[in-house]
Amino acid sequence: MLKTKRPKKNKQSSASIMLRSQIKMIIVITISFSMMMIFGVGHKLLNDVKLSTWQITASLKKNEIDSDHDWDDWRKNSTVDINHSYIYVHNLRQDAEARYYFSPRADDLLQKKMIKVPFINNLYYRPGFGFLYRRFVSSNGIYYTLWQNIGPQLSILMRVIEVSAILLAVTLVLAPIYIRRLTARLTDPLTDLSTSTQVIHQAEQSGLIQLPVPSQPTEVTELAQDFNHLLALLNQRQDQQKLFVMNAAHELRTPIATIKSHAQLIDRHGADHPEIIEKSVTYITKESRAMQQIIEDLLAILRVETLSLALTRMNVTTAVSEIMQPLEKPIPQKLILQLEPNLMAQTNLEALEQILHNLIQNASKYSKPSDPIVVTLANKENASVSLTVMDQGLGIPEADKAHIFEHFYRSDDVRGSIPGTGLGLAITKQFVDLIHGHLSVADNPTGGTIFTLLLPSAIDTTGQSDHS
Ligand code: ADP
């Protein structure tokens, strides 16, 4: 399992992008929330001021102040809170004892001009007095002007603003820390994976390299597991390829060594003993052919690896009998065909040709010329067509049956006595896979071997098997 140092995140990493956008979002939310709270509280406080000024002016109107006595009476007996109020009464009635009445400091207040606060009706600022809400009412020729100091409300509002500012500051400090930790939890496993994949090609060890699998988040766990699975497959494939190349080199080394030794023999003794030349040339020719066959088979393996074949619905009975015709001539054995008529299969002609060619070649190679080879084509119950090639030859030892489809595998009893590369059945198996068939081997009860190829039968558009 690889352990790697985590690299620094760049500005475009998902962690940085998530961090930036989440911090922006949290700041916007906190500011909006604070603003809403400030406006809400401010609005409520203003309404409170409006209500209390309305109560004071209503009380003034009710008492109808048109003498010093009324004025003092009202100020002493009024139940409304006038601690923060400045009142100016202008009496225009004929019978007025006094024209003007001022509450304490109200005359001071009126001596200088008020500054109007924009956007809010009746709100003014007066240096030395602060913010004041004005209400003007009249009743029976008496005009009352009330200036209500909103200092207490403002201090509440200021407290709200302070709390909002503290909230914003705390958010600004804590949110990045929290978000950084959260994004790290989400993206660090991905970063680790990425770093591990980068060092894989640098790792020199021959063993299986695996990525660390984080326990969370689930998506990354699954990704790492899938990646490890893929890695294992690739390693396995690489091992197989190495083995294949080693085997190929080994198989080619034998004929090369034989050719070399015979060439040296001719070189050293050919002039004195011309009789060895013909024998050595025969060996060289035989080994050259063996080499050529190996190289052709290797090329065939590579070609089939990249081949993709189209499968078509065909009359496989006709196809097999046509393929068999040219195969009969070059072999000494008698070919017996037992083909059920008009069997349909979803297959490919080229693949079928190659498979039959290889199986017949083997059956011929490993049988006596007098032993017939039987090819049968039959309908199978499990919606498939079976094609068998049956010989009465050497047979295959039980222990070898599991290996004969491997590259370069040959039974000990044929190695050295019967020519071959050990690649024919591997190529055959590749073609079988390409047409989604299944190839198996069994002993012929009367001696020899039976190879059975199962072909997927043609499926018509209604999904029904077609064996007609
Ligand atoms: P080759 O025939 O060139 O050796 P193949 O891959 O075709 O390579 O076959 C692999 C091995 O399987 C053969 O070497 C042989 O031992 C065995 N074999 C294949 N077909 C037959 C057969 N019909 N009868 C007996 N042995 C067979």
Residues whose N, C-alpha, C, O or C-beta is under 5 A from the ligand:
A	BS01	ADP	N362 A363 Y366 G393 L394 G395 I396 I404 Y409 R410 S411 V414 P419 G420 T421 G422 L423 G424 L425 A426 T449
